[in-house]
Amino acid sequence: MRQALEGIRKNADALIAAAQNAAAVDELRVRFLGKKGELTAILKQMGKLTAEERPVIGALANEVREAITEDIVRRTAELEAATLAARLEAERIDVTLPGRQPARGRRHPFEQVLGELKEIFLGMGFDIVSGPEVELDHYNFEMLNMPKSHPARDTQDTFYFTENMLLRTQTSPMQIRTMEAQKPPIRIICPGRVYRSDAVDATHSPIFHQCEGLVVDRGVTFGDLKGTLEMFIKKLYGEDTRVRFRPHHFPYTEPSAEMDMSCFKCGGKGCSMCKGEGWIEILGCGMVHPKVLENCGIDSEVYSGFAFGVGLERIAMMRYGIDDMRLLYENDLRFLKQF
């Protein structure tokens, strides 16, 4: 049995030293030290030894086990070191090579248009305000002269959480909140996301963006509204752009109007962009309804104001000739790199 143990040790030393990878070392560990390994098989025969031989052979078996274990630990460490050295050599970086220029990002076409719009209105003395997208029915409808029985609510396709809480359908609630929080003069724009239950297609989305504006002061007239919006359009589309106003109806403004601009593609002659009319509808506007002012604690006999709202996606699509709103949201770099 002594010879068998010494043979196992000698054989294990040679095989472990020759192992080329961690998997081979582990196989040898199982072969010599596992439950069915060679050393275990020898120890199972200890019962055949005399009482005098057992302690001697037992001590020798422990020495063999410890020696094989040390060989395994040492060879594993050697292989790990060799693997690391090879990896460092293969992944070595030549610091003298020129660096790789990272790709430069650019602003999304929608953000480009929004940035221009903000600069235009900031230049006219407007402030920019923002507010919650989860809004109360009180601010989204009732304070805007749309009580629960008002038919205009039926056209809003609103996402309701509860009877009195919803995803805002316009950024108008921030106009109300601003009028409640501060006294005139007020001159603000409110850009932001709004939500309506529309089916997704080339011109509709359940999530889109609006920028609404509000001016309230003494002696504000429809002439001020026309002058402000005309300057905005000329700054955005060029000094040669013409505008026209058509009567319309909104519950929160009186009188109300839709504003058209001369087609920037054909100059008003008629083309596919403007469907041969020479004009493109761009936004809705009007004088703030006296009841809305009174709802916010502003004396409508002393103050007057105007408001307007424009879809930001519409401006971006018109600016860049985009015919499908979905392209603005799909994040296809082939599309976005054009801008």
C-alpha positions as CSV (number, residue, x, y, z in Angstrom):
1,M,0.0,0.0,0.0
2,R,3.0,2.3,0.7
3,Q,4.2,1.7,-2.8
4,A,0.7,2.5,-4.2
5,L,0.6,5.8,-2.4
6,E,4.0,6.8,-3.5
7,G,3.1,5.9,-7.1
8,I,0.0,8.0,-6.9
9,R,2.0,11.0,-5.6
10,K,4.6,10.6,-8.3
11,N,2.1,10.2,-11.1
12,A,0.0,13.2,-9.8
13,D,3.0,15.4,-9.7
14,A,3.9,14.7,-13.3
15,L,0.4,15.1,-14.7
16,I,-0.4,18.3,-12.8
17,A,2.8,19.9,-13.9
18,A,2.0,19.1,-17.5
19,A,-1.6,20.3,-17.3
20,Q,-2.2,23.1,-19.9
21,N,-5.4,24.7,-18.5
22,A,-7.6,25.0,-15.5
23,A,-10.1,22.4,-16.8
24,A,-7.3,19.8,-17.0
25,V,-6.1,20.6,-13.5
26,D,-9.7,20.2,-12.2
27,E,-10.0,16.8,-13.9
28,L,-6.8,15.7,-12.2
29,R,-8.2,16.8,-8.8
30,V,-11.2,14.7,-9.3
31,R,-9.1,11.8,-10.5
32,F,-6.8,11.7,-7.5
33,L,-8.8,13.4,-4.7
34,G,-12.5,12.9,-5.6
35,K,-14.9,10.6,-3.9
36,K,-14.1,7.9,-6.5
37,G,-10.5,9.0,-6.9
38,E,-7.4,6.9,-6.7
39,L,-6.4,8.1,-3.2
40,T,-9.8,7.5,-1.9
41,A,-9.7,4.0,-3.3
42,I,-6.5,3.3,-1.4
43,L,-7.9,4.6,1.9
44,K,-10.9,2.3,1.6
45,Q,-8.5,-0.6,2.0
46,M,-7.2,0.6,5.4
47,G,-9.4,-1.9,7.1
48,K,-7.1,-4.7,5.8
49,L,-4.1,-3.3,7.7
50,T,-2.9,-4.3,11.1
51,A,-3.2,-2.0,14.0
52,E,0.5,-1.1,13.8
53,E,0.4,-0.3,10.0
54,R,-2.7,1.9,10.0
55,P,-1.2,5.0,11.6
56,V,1.8,4.8,9.4
57,I,-0.1,4.4,6.2
58,G,-2.7,7.0,7.4
59,A,0.1,9.6,7.9
60,L,1.6,8.8,4.5
61,A,-1.9,9.2,2.8
62,N,-2.3,12.6,4.4
63,E,1.1,13.7,3.2
64,V,0.2,12.5,-0.3
65,R,-3.2,14.4,-0.2
66,E,-1.5,17.6,1.0
67,A,1.2,17.3,-1.6
68,I,-1.3,16.8,-4.5
69,T,-3.4,19.7,-3.1
70,E,-0.4,22.0,-3.1
71,D,0.5,21.0,-6.6
72,I,-3.0,21.8,-7.8
73,V,-3.0,25.2,-6.1
74,R,0.4,26.1,-7.5
75,R,-0.4,24.9,-11.0
76,T,-3.7,26.8,-11.0
77,A,-1.9,30.0,-10.0
78,E,0.7,29.5,-12.7
79,L,-2.0,29.0,-15.4
80,E,-3.9,32.1,-14.2
81,A,-0.8,34.2,-14.3
82,A,0.1,32.9,-17.8
83,T,-3.5,33.7,-19.0
84,L,-3.3,37.2,-17.6
85,A,0.1,37.8,-19.1
86,A,-1.2,36.7,-22.5
87,R,-4.3,38.8,-22.3
88,L,-2.3,41.9,-21.3
89,E,0.0,41.3,-24.3
90,A,-2.9,40.9,-26.7
91,E,-4.8,43.9,-25.3
92,R,-1.8,46.2,-25.0
93,I,-2.6,49.7,-26.1
94,D,-0.1,51.7,-28.1
95,V,-0.5,55.1,-26.5
96,T,1.5,56.7,-29.4
97,L,-1.3,55.9,-31.8
98,P,-3.7,58.8,-32.7
99,G,-7.0,58.7,-30.8
100,R,-10.3,57.8,-32.3
101,Q,-12.6,60.8,-32.8
102,P,-15.9,60.1,-31.0
103,A,-19.0,60.7,-33.1
104,R,-20.5,64.1,-32.3
105,G,-24.1,64.1,-31.4
106,R,-26.6,66.7,-32.6
107,R,-29.8,68.2,-31.4
108,H,-33.0,66.4,-32.5
109,P,-34.9,68.3,-35.2
110,F,-37.8,68.8,-32.8
111,E,-35.4,70.3,-30.2
112,Q,-33.9,72.5,-32.8
113,V,-37.3,74.0,-33.6
114,L,-38.2,74.3,-29.9
115,G,-35.0,76.1,-29.2
116,E,-35.7,78.6,-32.0
117,L,-39.2,79.2,-30.7
118,K,-37.9,79.8,-27.2
119,E,-35.3,82.3,-28.4
120,I,-37.9,84.2,-30.4
121,F,-40.3,84.7,-27.5
122,L,-37.6,85.3,-25.0
123,G,-36.5,88.1,-27.3
124,M,-40.0,89.6,-27.1
125,G,-39.9,89.6,-23.3
126,F,-41.8,86.4,-22.6
127,D,-41.0,84.0,-19.7
128,I,-41.0,80.2,-20.1
129,V,-43.1,78.2,-17.6
130,S,-43.7,74.5,-17.1
131,G,-46.0,72.4,-15.0
132,P,-47.4,69.0,-14.3
133,E,-48.4,66.6,-17.1
134,V,-50.8,64.8,-14.7
135,E,-53.3,67.5,-14.2
136,L,-56.6,68.1,-12.4
137,D,-59.8,68.4,-14.4
138,H,-60.3,71.7,-12.6
139,Y,-57.3,73.3,-14.4
140,N,-57.5,71.4,-17.7
141,F,-61.2,72.1,-18.4
142,E,-63.4,73.9,-15.8
143,M,-61.2,77.0,-15.3
144,L,-60.9,77.3,-19.1
145,N,-64.7,77.8,-19.4
146,M,-65.4,74.1,-20.1
147,P,-67.6,72.7,-17.4
148,K,-68.4,69.0,-17.4
149,S,-71.4,69.4,-19.7
150,H,-69.4,71.3,-22.3
151,P,-69.4,69.6,-25.8
152,A,-65.8,70.6,-26.4
153,R,-64.8,67.9,-23.9
154,D,-66.1,65.3,-26.3
155,T,-63.5,66.2,-28.9
156,Q,-60.5,66.0,-26.5
157,D,-60.2,62.2,-26.2
158,T,-58.8,62.5,-22.8
159,F,-56.8,59.9,-20.7
160,Y,-58.5,59.9,-17.3
161,F,-57.0,58.4,-14.1
162,T,-60.0,59.3,-12.0
163,E,-63.0,61.5,-12.6
164,N,-61.0,64.5,-11.6
165,M,-57.4,63.6,-12.6
166,L,-56.1,63.2,-16.1
167,L,-53.2,63.5,-18.5
168,R,-53.3,67.1,-19.7
169,T,-54.8,67.6,-23.2
170,Q,-53.1,71.0,-23.6
171,T,-50.6,73.2,-21.8
172,S,-53.3,75.7,-21.0
173,P,-53.5,74.7,-17.3
174,M,-50.2,76.4,-16.8
175,Q,-51.8,79.6,-18.1
176,I,-54.4,79.3,-15.4
177,R,-51.9,78.4,-12.7
178,T,-49.8,81.4,-13.7
179,M,-52.8,83.8,-13.6
180,E,-53.7,82.5,-10.1
181,A,-50.1,82.8,-8.8
182,Q,-49.2,86.3,-10.1
183,K,-50.9,89.6,-11.0
184,P,-50.7,91.1,-14.5
185,P,-48.7,92.1,-16.4
186,I,-48.2,88.5,-17.6
187,R,-46.2,87.4,-20.7
188,I,-45.5,83.7,-20.8
189,I,-45.1,80.7,-23.1
190,C,-45.8,77.1,-21.9
191,P,-44.1,74.4,-24.1
192,G,-44.5,70.8,-23.1
193,R,-45.9,67.3,-23.7
194,V,-49.7,66.8,-24.0
195,Y,-51.8,63.6,-24.3
196,R,-54.9,62.7,-26.3
197,S,-56.3,59.3,-27.2
198,D,-55.6,59.5,-30.9
199,A,-54.7,56.6,-33.1
200,V,-51.1,56.7,-34.4
201,D,-50.8,57.7,-38.0
202,A,-48.7,60.1,-40.1
203,T,-50.2,63.2,-38.5
204,H,-51.5,62.0,-35.1
205,S,-50.0,60.6,-31.9
206,P,-51.3,60.0,-28.4
207,I,-48.3,62.0,-27.2
208,F,-47.3,65.2,-28.8
209,H,-46.0,68.7,-27.9
210,Q,-47.6,72.1,-27.8
211,C,-46.4,75.6,-27.0
212,E,-49.1,77.9,-25.8
213,G,-48.6,81.6,-25.0
214,L,-50.4,84.1,-22.8
215,V,-50.3,87.9,-22.4
216,V,-52.4,89.7,-19.9
217,D,-52.1,93.4,-19.2
218,R,-54.1,96.7,-19.3
219,G,-55.3,97.6,-22.8
220,V,-54.2,94.4,-24.6
221,T,-56.0,94.2,-28.0
222,F,-56.4,91.8,-30.9
223,G,-54.0,94.1,-32.7
224,D,-51.3,93.2,-30.2
225,L,-52.1,89.5,-30.8
226,K,-51.7,89.9,-34.5
227,G,-48.5,91.8,-34.3
228,T,-46.9,89.3,-31.9
229,L,-47.8,86.3,-33.9
230,E,-46.8,87.9,-37.2
231,M,-43.4,88.7,-35.8
232,F,-43.1,85.2,-34.5
233,I,-43.9,83.7,-37.9
234,K,-41.5,86.1,-39.8
235,K,-38.7,85.2,-37.4
236,L,-39.3,81.5,-37.8
237,Y,-40.0,81.4,-41.6
238,G,-38.6,84.6,-43.0
239,E,-39.6,88.2,-43.4
240,D,-41.5,87.6,-46.7
241,T,-44.0,85.3,-44.9
242,R,-47.5,86.6,-44.8
243,V,-50.2,85.7,-42.3
244,R,-54.0,85.8,-42.3
245,F,-56.6,85.2,-39.5
246,R,-59.9,83.3,-40.0
247,P,-62.8,83.5,-37.4
248,H,-63.0,80.4,-35.3
249,H,-64.4,79.3,-31.9
250,F,-62.6,78.2,-28.7
251,P,-64.3,78.0,-25.3
252,Y,-61.5,80.0,-23.6
253,T,-61.0,82.8,-26.0
254,E,-63.5,85.4,-27.5
255,P,-63.1,86.4,-30.3
256,S,-61.1,83.4,-31.5
257,A,-59.2,82.8,-34.8
258,E,-57.2,80.3,-36.7
259,M,-54.0,81.8,-38.2
260,D,-52.6,80.7,-41.5
261,M,-49.2,81.5,-43.0
262,S,-48.3,81.8,-46.7
263,C,-46.8,78.5,-47.9
264,F,-43.1,78.7,-47.4
265,K,-42.5,76.3,-50.3
266,C,-44.4,78.1,-53.1
267,G,-44.7,81.6,-51.6
268,G,-48.5,81.4,-51.8
269,K,-48.8,80.4,-55.5
270,G,-50.1,76.9,-54.6
271,C,-48.3,73.6,-54.4
272,S,-48.6,70.0,-53.0
273,M,-47.4,71.3,-49.6
274,C,-50.3,73.7,-49.2
275,K,-52.7,71.6,-51.3
276,G,-52.9,74.3,-54.0
277,E,-54.3,76.9,-51.6
278,G,-51.2,79.0,-51.0
279,W,-51.9,79.0,-47.2
280,I,-51.0,76.6,-44.4
281,E,-52.9,76.5,-41.1
282,I,-50.4,77.0,-38.3
283,L,-52.1,77.8,-35.0
284,G,-55.2,78.8,-33.0
285,C,-55.5,82.0,-31.0
286,G,-57.8,84.6,-29.6
287,M,-58.5,87.1,-26.8
288,V,-58.8,85.5,-23.4
289,H,-62.4,85.0,-22.5
290,P,-63.5,87.4,-19.7
291,K,-64.9,84.5,-17.7
292,V,-61.4,82.8,-17.7
293,L,-59.9,86.0,-16.3
294,E,-62.5,86.2,-13.6
295,N,-62.0,82.6,-12.7
296,C,-58.4,83.4,-11.9
297,G,-59.3,86.5,-9.9
298,I,-58.3,89.0,-12.6
299,D,-60.7,91.9,-13.2
300,S,-61.8,91.6,-16.8
301,E,-63.0,95.3,-16.7
302,V,-59.4,96.4,-16.1
303,Y,-57.3,93.8,-17.8
304,S,-57.5,92.0,-21.1
305,G,-55.2,89.4,-22.8
306,F,-54.6,87.1,-25.7
307,A,-53.6,83.5,-25.9
308,F,-52.4,81.2,-28.7
309,G,-51.3,77.6,-29.1
310,V,-49.2,75.9,-31.7
311,G,-48.3,72.2,-32.3
312,L,-44.5,71.9,-32.2
313,E,-44.4,68.7,-34.3
314,R,-46.4,70.6,-37.0
315,I,-43.7,73.4,-37.0
316,A,-40.9,70.9,-37.2
317,M,-42.6,68.9,-40.0
318,M,-43.2,72.1,-42.0
319,R,-39.7,73.4,-41.4
320,Y,-38.0,70.3,-42.6
321,G,-40.5,68.9,-45.1
322,I,-41.3,65.8,-43.0
323,D,-44.5,64.1,-44.1
324,D,-44.8,61.5,-41.3
325,M,-44.9,62.5,-37.6
326,R,-43.7,59.0,-36.5
327,L,-40.3,59.7,-38.0
328,L,-39.7,62.2,-35.2
329,Y,-40.1,59.5,-32.5
330,E,-38.6,56.4,-34.1
331,N,-34.9,57.4,-33.4
332,D,-33.7,56.1,-36.7
333,L,-30.2,57.6,-37.1
334,R,-30.5,57.5,-40.9
335,F,-33.3,60.0,-40.6
336,L,-32.0,62.1,-37.7
337,K,-28.5,62.6,-39.3
338,Q,-30.2,64.7,-42.1
339,F,-30.8,67.5,-39.6
